[in-house]
Amino acid sequence: MPSLRRPVVFIPGLWVHSMSWAPWMEFFRDAGYDPIAPGWPGQAATVEETRSHPKALAGHSFGAIVAHYEQLIDGLEAQPIIIGHSFGGAVTEKLLGLNRAAAAVAVDAAQIKGVMPVPFAMLRSAFPGLKNPANSKRAVSLTREQFRYGFGNAVSALESDALHQRWSIPGPAKPLFEASVMNFSPNSPLKVDTRNDDRGPLLLIMGGKDHTVPPAISRATFKQYRHSKAVTELKEFSDRGHSLTIDHGWREVAEFSLKWLQEKGY
């Protein structure tokens, strides 16, 4: 018998396992939705197993990741809400532009084509993947110190280390290389249809202390949608970093996202 509960697809970002969305999934399930959190291509069911098989994640492009989620969406009973973080946020924007989502929330979304600022903090956060050209065919892991800078700078060192231990996994560096040249590539896979007037509503969320996706990136992304008649809104959590979906303050972000979606009729 078909479910009447709206599907919600949670998409993780680079370097974090999809089950980091578990508290969000429970929160949305309790609110009457049908949430799932499928991982990127090659991700195993657990953090430990994923860490043990990094080659399974290696070499996947941004386009392949989008296609992976499109295939999953095809198997759902209804058009889903999509909520993504970091590179998962960019995937979310891409899917919304393709009319594959009823509505979307992109949290600290990675740059899409047309977004020009390149803050130093972002470059430093991406350096573990970009430092070696051969990494484009590899899966790369973050050290505890690199995670602290890129994700956990707005929480205590103790909490950052705990999050790294619990959720950090290897990630394909290829999307980082694709993002680094996207504004020089006419057919970049990170090109999003930001002018689509017929898409569902989009909420962009940014952390004011984010190093991986600094506020300048989120503001520039928001401006990319200025020619669309569809709803696009920007929300800042000024004291939060890139870990805002998984750290102790996750519920505040989840509550705002849920309220926004319900106000939009979803």
MODA-V802253 format. One record per residue. RES is the residue in one small letter. SS is DSSP state (2 for helix, 1 for strand, 0 for the rest). PHI is phi in degrees with one decimal (* if undefined). NEAR is the number of other ideal C-beta (glycine too) atoms within 10 Angstrom. Layout:
((RES	SS	PHI	NEAR) (RES	SS	PHI	NEAR))
This chain:
((m	0	*	3) (p	0	-59.9	6) (s	0	-80.5	10) (l	0	-97.1	9) (r	0	-86.2	15) (r	0	-64.7	21) (p	1	-67.7	21) (v	1	-126.3	28) (v	1	-103.8	26) (f	1	-97.7	26) (i	1	-117.2	30) (p	0	-77.4	28) (g	0	-95.7	27) (l	0	-64.4	26) (w	0	80.1	27) (v	1	-133.5	29) (h	0	-69.8	26) (s	2	-63.2	23) (m	2	-73.4	18) (s	2	-63.3	23) (w	2	-82.0	31) (a	2	-52.9	15) (p	2	-62.8	13) (w	2	-63.1	23) (m	2	-61.6	20) (e	2	-63.2	12) (f	2	-61.6	18) (f	2	-73.8	23) (r	2	-63.4	13) (d	2	-64.9	8) (a	0	-87.8	17) (g	0	103.7	10) (y	0	-103.5	18) (d	1	-119.6	19) (p	1	-88.0	22) (i	1	-138.3	14) (a	0	-135.8	19) (p	0	-71.3	17) (g	0	-79.2	19) (w	0	-66.9	26) (p	0	-55.4	17) (g	0	92.7	21) (q	0	-75.2	23) (a	0	-83.8	16) (a	0	-68.3	11) (t	0	-121.9	12) (v	2	-61.1	19) (e	2	-61.8	10) (e	2	-67.4	13) (t	2	-64.6	24) (r	2	-63.3	15) (s	2	-78.1	11) (h	0	-132.2	14) (p	2	-63.1	17) (k	2	-63.1	10) (a	2	-65.7	18) (l	0	-92.7	24) (a	0	-66.9	19) (g	0	81.8	16) (h	0	-73.2	21) (s	0	-86.1	16) (f	2	-60.1	24) (g	2	-62.3	15) (a	2	-67.1	16) (i	2	-67.5	24) (v	2	-60.6	20) (a	2	-61.7	14) (h	2	-58.6	19) (y	2	-74.7	24) (e	2	-60.7	14) (q	2	-63.8	11) (l	2	-64.6	15) (i	2	-62.9	19) (d	2	-59.6	8) (g	0	-90.1	7) (l	0	-86.1	14) (e	0	-77.7	12) (a	0	-146.7	14) (q	0	-64.7	15) (p	0	-89.3	26) (i	1	-79.3	27) (i	1	-120.5	29) (i	1	-126.7	31) (g	1	-132.0	30) (h	1	-122.6	32) (s	0	60.1	27) (f	2	-61.9	29) (g	2	-64.8	30) (g	2	-68.9	30) (a	2	-65.9	31) (v	2	-60.9	30) (t	2	-59.3	30) (e	2	-61.7	28) (k	2	-60.5	26) (l	2	-65.6	23) (l	2	-64.2	27) (g	2	-62.4	22) (l	0	-88.6	15) (n	0	61.5	13) (r	0	-98.5	21) (a	0	-131.5	29) (a	0	-74.3	21) (a	1	-159.5	23) (a	1	-149.8	29) (v	1	-126.7	30) (a	1	-115.1	28) (v	1	-99.9	30) (d	0	46.4	31) (a	0	-69.2	29) (a	0	-62.0	28) (q	0	-56.7	23) (i	0	-111.6	25) (k	0	-57.5	20) (g	0	104.1	16) (v	0	-85.2	25) (m	0	-97.5	10) (p	0	-57.5	14) (v	0	-131.5	14) (p	0	-63.1	15) (f	2	-58.5	9) (a	2	-58.5	19) (m	2	-65.4	21) (l	2	-61.5	12) (r	2	-64.9	14) (s	2	-65.9	26) (a	2	-84.5	20) (f	2	-56.6	13) (p	2	-55.4	21) (g	2	-86.9	25) (l	2	-86.3	16) (k	0	-65.2	11) (n	0	-128.9	11) (p	2	-54.8	9) (a	2	-66.7	8) (n	2	-65.2	18) (s	2	-61.2	19) (k	2	-108.8	12) (r	0	-119.6	18) (a	1	-103.8	24) (v	1	-118.7	22) (s	0	-108.2	16) (l	0	-95.5	22) (t	0	-72.2	11) (r	2	-59.1	13) (e	2	-69.5	12) (q	2	-66.1	18) (f	2	-63.8	25) (r	2	-59.4	21) (y	2	-72.2	20) (g	2	-79.3	27) (f	0	-115.3	31) (g	0	-101.2	24) (n	0	-69.2	20) (a	0	-100.1	21) (v	0	-120.8	22) (s	0	-67.7	11) (a	2	-59.9	12) (l	2	-63.1	9) (e	2	-69.1	16) (s	2	-58.7	23) (d	2	-63.5	16) (a	2	-67.0	14) (l	2	-65.2	21) (h	2	-60.8	22) (q	2	-65.5	11) (r	2	-81.7	13) (w	2	-122.9	21) (s	1	-70.3	22) (i	0	-137.0	26) (p	0	-63.6	23) (g	1	-137.5	31) (p	1	-65.9	30) (a	0	-81.1	27) (k	2	-55.3	23) (p	2	-59.3	27) (l	2	-64.4	22) (f	2	-67.4	19) (e	2	-64.0	18) (a	2	-66.3	24) (s	2	-68.1	15) (v	0	-119.1	10) (m	2	-62.0	20) (n	2	-78.7	16) (f	2	-111.1	8) (s	0	-117.8	12) (p	0	-59.2	6) (n	0	-109.6	7) (s	0	-57.4	18) (p	0	-64.3	20) (l	0	-87.5	25) (k	0	-76.5	16) (v	0	-115.7	25) (d	0	-78.5	15) (t	0	-79.1	24) (r	0	-96.2	14) (n	0	-62.5	18) (d	0	-84.1	9) (d	0	-101.4	9) (r	0	-72.3	26) (g	0	-76.2	21) (p	0	-68.5	21) (l	1	-127.4	28) (l	1	-110.2	20) (l	1	-99.4	23) (i	1	-117.0	25) (m	1	-131.2	27) (g	1	-97.4	27) (g	0	-65.6	15) (k	0	-111.9	18) (d	0	-66.4	29) (h	0	-92.5	22) (t	0	-70.2	25) (v	0	-127.3	29) (p	0	-60.4	23) (p	2	-53.1	18) (a	2	-58.9	16) (i	2	-68.4	24) (s	2	-64.3	27) (r	2	-65.9	15) (a	2	-67.7	16) (t	2	-63.6	28) (f	2	-56.0	17) (k	2	-65.8	14) (q	2	-62.3	19) (y	0	-93.8	22) (r	0	-65.6	9) (h	0	-91.9	10) (s	0	-95.3	17) (k	0	-82.3	11) (a	0	-71.4	16) (v	0	-70.4	14) (t	1	-137.7	20) (e	1	-131.9	14) (l	1	-123.6	16) (k	1	-124.9	15) (e	1	-109.6	15) (f	1	-105.0	20) (s	0	-65.1	9) (d	0	-102.8	11) (r	0	-113.3	24) (g	0	-106.5	25) (h	0	-69.5	30) (s	0	-85.9	30) (l	0	-62.1	26) (t	0	-88.0	30) (i	0	-125.0	25) (d	0	-87.8	20) (h	0	-62.1	12) (g	0	-98.6	18) (w	2	-57.7	18) (r	2	-64.9	11) (e	2	-60.3	12) (v	2	-69.7	23) (a	2	-64.3	22) (e	2	-63.2	12) (f	2	-64.3	15) (s	2	-62.1	22) (l	2	-63.6	20) (k	2	-60.7	11) (w	2	-61.3	18) (l	2	-62.9	24) (q	2	-66.6	11) (e	2	-65.1	9) (k	0	-88.5	16) (g	0	93.5	9) (y	0	-120.2	18))
